[in-house]
Amino acid sequence: MAHGIIHSHLPQVLVVHPPESFSVYQSQYSHKFHFLKAWESPLPLDQFLSTHARNVQAMLSSGISPIKADLLCHLPSLRLVVTPSTGLNHIDLSECRRRGVAVANAGSVASCDVADLAVGLLIDVLRKISVADRYVKQGLWASKTSYPIPLGSKLKGKRIGIIGLGSIGQEVATRLEAFGCSISYNSRKQKPSFSYPFYSSVFELATNSDALVICCGLSDQTHHLINKDVLLALGKEGVIINVGRGAIIDEKEMVQCLVQGDIGGAGLDVFENEPNVPKELFALDNVVLTPHRAAFTHETRASMRELAVGNLEAFFLNKPLLSQVMDN
Ligand SMILES: O=CC(=O)O
């Protein structure tokens, strides 16, 4: 039936924009929930919500599309937003709090994968794996007598500055310690359970690091946290890795620093205006780009779905949520 508008005995879950692999939610969980699919409706969204979603208590977010006051005002009965993402910047948490809407996210299920990609990007930038891959695949190795790939840089011994020592940052630290790097960090608050040196200033952290790895979430406090001064403090050999959110870095300034050689390189999985990536970066061999893929493994996507569904089930059974966002 169109848009899933049927009278069903199953609990209704509003889906405004489908999350990745929504077909799997449908095939595996349609016996538990009735998914109300707003995007399939020919009605304008406002009208659809006012007409069909006024009594809906729970919604499943796509993990990307904004859930802000302009949407929430059409959903007076809403009590839960579940997002199958780690990041929460697409959700207006204070508006949710004001309206008594709980929020549950993917908790730490993606942390290992995200940390793996961060370390992979760092190794790629330092050891020029993508450059070398292109060199071989383009037939340059076989066709040239000289060896034009510049030397890479050793990972062991590098001073790594982690921004955000949450579960992703901690996984990055564990991995890079095993590679013989030294770890320091910046976080909202010092974490006494870790002995890594803490810097309350990102500028000081950058000054004392060979690479910065951004692992924090995007908020008003972290927007453009990495500005021109921080980038210049990182220096000409310094590398920046971002698996957090694009807007944590002032992207325009970063592009300029990379183009002018004011920093040494970058490994970026996230961008300010996805899916648009500054074209200037395409020509730079010291920059490795991935399209927001850090949490994309079969295993983690399945865990994210299971946790999202677990939260929905808990909600409808009046049980505690499995991964409620604490400051919500
Ligand atoms: O970026 C991915 C996520 O927030 O899960």
The ligand as an SDF file (V2000), in Angstrom:
LIG
                    3D

  5  4  0  0  0  0  0  0  0  0999 V2000
   29.4590    9.1950   10.1150 O   0  0  0  0  0  0  0  0  0  0  0  0
   28.8930    8.1970   10.4400 C   0  0  0  0  0  0  0  0  0  0  0  0
   28.1500    8.0830   11.6520 C   0  0  0  0  0  0  0  0  0  0  0  0
   27.9420    9.0990   12.3280 O   0  0  0  0  0  0  0  0  0  0  0  0
   27.7380    6.9590   11.9900 O   0  0  0  0  0  0  0  0  0  0  0  0
  1  2  2  0
  2  3  1  0
  3  4  2  0
  3  5  1  0
M  END
$$$$
